[in-house]
């Protein structure tokens, strides 16, 4: 096959993203490229021949060696040339595969099978391999880097943000624990779903018509054949394997893609000039802008989100492929071929985010300064809780008025609280201070002077999540081959 200038390729996956993901993409190519899929189909055909031979008591070592050699030397160019004649991809594969086999076993190739038996079974094998050996280890490495941030920054004060506004204090490790947990759950679920992919050998409509002409128990033969490939039969096939197991896996991976996009989007926002709590690594010769030399753009985080925007919507086609008219139509023929592209897009985003995480630098001083920007009013929540606990039904309104006084009159929060409640009722600040003393805080003014210490169980939760998922992801990450 002639070589091709990668910059003449149409898809960015085959030029720009191949250059920055060569090792990962090569691993995927070995499993889900067109060449790899042909080899996978040939492997399925070989397993079918071996199963027929075993039933006939003819499973000689020489035949096994001949089948393995035929799979290995299968020439995609020859199959493509044959398809120009047959106008049928699997018949072309069968014809070419048979030519490389001894005459005694060549007639057993494809015997009792229909095209979808081979294609769907091969696709399950290929996608399972790509997901378990390339995609999941890569996602697990991303999660391990998140866990590192979770544990290292478990105590780092950061203001919590809801609706883009300062909320109550948390820690940066706690913020990262959300993503470590969400991504880790998707990795674990996708691993289960990958192991649940199915194959089939049920024939043209799934009713075992052809195999019934050969064996008294065709379903037993199907189980024997698939066992050679490490698969189980679908509970009920038509001409095609039930689509839901593959769709569930791809949709779970799409959820993982979304979590990574969420991480990247948060990182991008936290690198805004006016926030400045994070900074991506920046190379010595890297340029942030073609015209503004001072710029240091969060372009890698933005790239992860951009890849998600390009590829995640394609998951709709997974759902559309759920529908096949009667026992089978070919409306999934083209769309299923792009699963390989989609997995490559996911891998490119994961690889990019992995690099971001390895080089990200939290600015702890800026985090604390941003938290302090809102001042003691960040403690409006505990003030309200403590005042309500003291028996004031109007506690929320009292504290709300105090925060408005801070904003409009420039008062300190403690001073504003002291003005509320009325002397006859004991005063709001005094009631809050009394409740604080019961909780071990002897000085209410000191409590309100250090809002970053009001972070609940953020640090403990962060350490728990980081430790748990670090343990769960380690084995999956180490199981990868790319």
N, C-alpha and C positions, 0 to 999 in steps of 0.2 A: 504494500500500500504506500503511495507517495506521501512524503512528509508535507506538512502544511504550516505556513507561517501563522503563529497563533494570533497575530494582529489582523489576520484576514478572516478570523472566525467571527460569526455574528453575535454569539452570546458573550456577554461580559464574563460569565463563568469560565469560558474557555480562553480568555486572555487576561484581563485585569485580575480576576479573582483566583485564577489558577496560579499566577505568579506569586501571590501572597499567601496561598494555601497549598503549596505544591505537595507537601507530605500527606496532608489530610485528603486532598483530592485524589492523589494517586491511590490511597487506600480505598476510597470509594470506587474509583475506576476499576480496581481489581475485583469488585463485587457487583456493581450495578451499571457499568457501562454496557453498550451494545455488545461488545466482544464478550464481556463477562456474562451477560444474559444468555448469549448463544452457548457458552460453555456450561452454564447452569442447566439449560435445556438439554444439552447433550449428556450431562451427568444424570439427569432424570431418565432419559432414554436408556442409558446404560444400566441404571438400577432396575428398570423394567425388564430388560433382557436378562439380567442376573436372576430376577425373581422367576421368570419363565424357565430359565435353565435349572434352577433349584427344584422347581416342581417336576421337571423331567429327569432329575438325577444326573444332569450334565454339567454341573458347575465345576468344570476343570480349571486348574490354575491358568492354563494357557488362554482360555477364553476370557478370564478376568483381566489378564495382562493385555489382551487385544482390545478389550473395551476401554481400559484406562488409557492406552496409547491413542486410541481413536478420539477420545475426549480431548486429550492433550494437544493433538495436532490438528484439531478442527480449524479450518481456515475460513474466517468470516468473509473474505473476498469470494471464495468458492460458493459459500451459501448465498451471498448476494447475487452472484451470477446465476445460480440455479433459480433463485426467486424471480429473476427476470423472465425465466421460462415458465415456471409453475404459477406465478402470481399468487403464491401462498407460502408464507414464511416457514411454517412448521414442516410442510411437505418438502420444501427445499432443504431444510435441515436434515430431515430423515433421509432423503436421497443421498446427500453428501456423506452423512454419517455411515450409511450402509456400505458405501464404496470402500471404506477403510476397514471393513470387518471380514473375517473368514466367512466363506459361503454357508457354513453350517449354522451360523448364528444370525446372519444378516436378516433373514425373514422375521426374526423375533423383534426387531426394532419396531416400536410403535404398535405392536400387536395388541389389540383390544383397547387402544387409547384413542381419544380425540384430541384435537389441538389444545383445548383448554386444560385437559388433564396435565399436559406437559407444561404449558405456559404458566398456569396458575400455581402449580407446584414449584416450578423453577423460580417464580417471582417470590413466593414465600421464603424459599431458601436464600435467595439473594438479598432481599430486604432484611430478613432476620440477621444475616451475617453483617450487613452494612450497619445496622442499628446496634447490635450487641458488641461488635468489635471496633467500630469507628465512632459512631454518633454518641452512644451513651458514655463511653469512657471520656470523650471530649466534654460532654455536658457535666460529667462528674468532676472533671478537673476545674471547670468554671465554678462549680459549687464549692469545691475545696478552697478556692481562692476567696470566695465569699465568706466561708467559715473562718478563714484566717483573719479577715477583717472583723468579723463578728467577735472573735475571741480577743484579738489585739485591742479593739476599740470598745470593749464591753463597758468600760467606765468613762469613756470620753463624753463629756456633756455636749448635747446638741439640742437645739430647740425643735420640738415637734411641730409639724406643719399640717394643717387641715384646711382645705379650700385655698391653699396658697398663703394662709395667714398663720402667724405664730400661735401655737396652741400651748400645751403644757410641755415641760422639759422631758426629754428622753435621753438616750445615749446613741452615739453613732453606731455602735455595735448592735444595739437593738434595732435600729433602722435597717441594717444589713441582714439581720436575722430573719426578717420577713422574706427576703428574697432567697436566702439559703434554704429556708423551709419549703417555700413554694416550688423552687426548682428541684430540690431534692425529692419532693413527693412525686413530681412528674417523672424524674429519672427512674425511681423505683417502680412506678406504675407502668411506664413504657417497657421496662425490662420484663415485667409479667406478661404484658400484651405481646411482646415480640416472641416469647416462648409459646404463645397460644396460636400462632399462625398455623394454618392448615393446608393440606394438599388434597388431591383427589385422583381417583382412577375409576370414574363411574360412567364414562362414555358420553355419547352425543347429547343425551338429555338428562343424564345423571341417574338413569334407571338400570344401569349395568346390562344393557341388551347385548353388547358385543362380548363382554367377558362371560356372560351366561352361556355363550356358545363354546366356551373353552373350559370353564371350571364350574363345578357344581355349587361352590360357595364363592361367588365373585367378591363379596365384601371381605371375606377372610384373605383373599389374594390381595386386595387393595391394601389392607392393613400390613400385610407382609412386605409389599412393595414400598410403602411409605416408611415403614420402620427402617429400611435400609438407608433412608435419607434423614432419619431423625425427626420425622413428622408424624402427625396423626391425621386420620381422615376428618373432613368436615362432617358435622352431625347430619347434614342433609344437603347434598349438592344437586344442582341442576347440571347444565353443561358446564357451568362455572362454579368455582368455590364460593361459598357464601361470602359476600363482600365485607360483612361487618367486622370480623377480626382485624383485617388490614386497615379499615377505616378508623377503628378505635385506636389503633397504634399511631397512625398518622395524625389524628386529631390530638392525641395526648402529646405528641412531639410538638404540635403547633401551639399547645398551651405552654410548653417549655420555651418555645420561641418567644411567646408573648411576655413571659416573665423576664427573659433576657432583655427584651426591648424596654420593659419597664425599668429595669436596672439602669440601662443606658440613658433613658430619658431623665431619670432622677440625677444621674451623674452629670449630664449636660446642664441641667438647671442649677445644680450645686456649684458649677464652675462659672456661673454668671459673675461678671465683675462686681455687681452689688451684693452678691452672696459670698462667693470666693471661698467656700469651705473645702473644695477638692481641687486637685490639679492633675491632669493627665501627664504622663511622661512626655518629654519633648526632646527630640534629638538635637545634637549639637548643630547640625546644618539644616534643621527643619525650618520651614517657612510657614507662618500662619496666614499670611495674606499677601497677594501679589502687589499690593500698593501700600499697605500699612505694616511696616516692619515690626511694630511692637506687638502685633496680635499673636496670641497663643490659643488657638481655637480648639474646642473639645471635639475634634473631627472624628476621632475613632468611635466615641460614644454615639455621635450623630450617625455614623456609618452603620452601626448595629441597628439602630432604629430604622434607618432607610432600607436596609436589607429586609427587615421584618415587614415594612410596608410593601415591598416588592413581592415577597413570597407568601406571607401569611394569607392573603386573599385567595391564593390558589387552593387553599384547603376546601373552598366551596366545591371545587371539582371532585374532591374525594367523596363528598356527600352526593353529588350528582351521579357518580358512578355506582351508587347503591342500587339504582334502578336499572333493571335489564328486562326487556320485554319477553314475556312468556319464559321459555327455558333458557334463552340467551339471544342477545343481539350484539352488535359490534360498536355500539355508541361509546364504549369505554376504550376502544382500541387505541386511539390517539392520546386521549387524556391520561391514561395510565402510564404512558411512556415518559411523561414529565415528572413522575414521582422522583426519578433520579435527580433531575434538576432541582427539585424542591429540597431534597435531602442535602444537596450540595450547597444551596443557599443557606439552609439552617446551619450547616457545618461552618460556612464562611463567617456567619455572624457569631457563632460560638467561639471560633478561633480568634476573631477580632476582640470580643469581649474578654477573653482570657488574657490577651495582651494588655488590655486596659487595666484589668484588675491587678495584674502583676506590677504595673508601674504607677498605680494611682497613689497620690500623696494627700492624706487628710491634713488640713490646717486646723489643728486643735485650738490654737489661740483665736482664730477667726470664728470658729464655732462658738466659743465661749463669748466672744464679743457680740456676735449676732444674737445669742441668747439674752445677753444683758441689755440689748437694745430696747426690749420691751419692758425691762425692769421688773419690779416686784408685782406688777399686775399679772404676770404669768401665774402668780399664786392666787388669783381670784377664785380658782376652783377650790383649793383647800380652805380658803377663807369662808366661802359659801358653805362647804360641807361642815366645817367646824361650828359655824354659827347656827346652821340648821340643827346640828346635833345638840346645841345648847338650848333648843326649844323655840327658836324663832321661825315662824312660818313664812315670814317675809324676808328670809335670809338672802335669797337670790336677788331680790330687788335692792336690798341694802348694799350688797357688794357691787351690783351693777352701777348704782349711783356713785359709789366710791371710785370706780374705774373711770367714770365720766369726769369726775372732779380732777383726777390725776391728769387726764388728757387735756381738759379745757383750762384748768387753773395751775397746772404745773406742780401740784402737791405731791408729796411722797405718798405711797400707798398706805403706809401705817398712819400717817397724818389724816388722810382722807377717811380711813376706817374709824379713827377716833372721833370724827365729827358726826358719825352716823350712830343711830340707835337711841340716843337720848340718855341723860344721866339717870333719870328715874327708872330706866330699864336696864341700867348697868353698863350701857354703851356696847357697841359692836366689837370694838377692839379688845375691851376687857373680857368679853365673853369668849372671844377667840383665843386670847392669851391663856385663859383658865383651862380651856380644852387642850391647848398645846402643852401646858404643864403636866396634865394627866398623861400625855403621850411621851413625856420625858424631855420636852423642849422648854428649858427654864427661862429662855429669853425670846419673847415673841419678835422683838425688833431684829434680832440676829437671824431668826427663821426667815423673815421677809427680806432680809438683806442678801440671802444666798439662794436665789430661786433655782439654781442648777442642781441643788441637792434634792429637790422635789421631783424624783423620777421613778417613784414606785418600785416595781421589781424589774425595771428595764435591764439593769446589768445582770441580774440573776437569770432572767429569761434568755438574754443574749448568750451567756456562757453555756446554758443548757442546750440551746438549739445548735450553737456552733460545735459543741463537743459531740452531740448526737449525730449530726449529719456528716461531720468529719469522719466519724467511725463508719457510717453507712456508705459513704462515697469512696472511701479509700480503695476498697477491693475492686469496685467497678472501674475506677480510674486506672488502676494497675493492670486491668484485664485487657486494655486496648492494645492494638497493634500498630497504631499510627500516632 
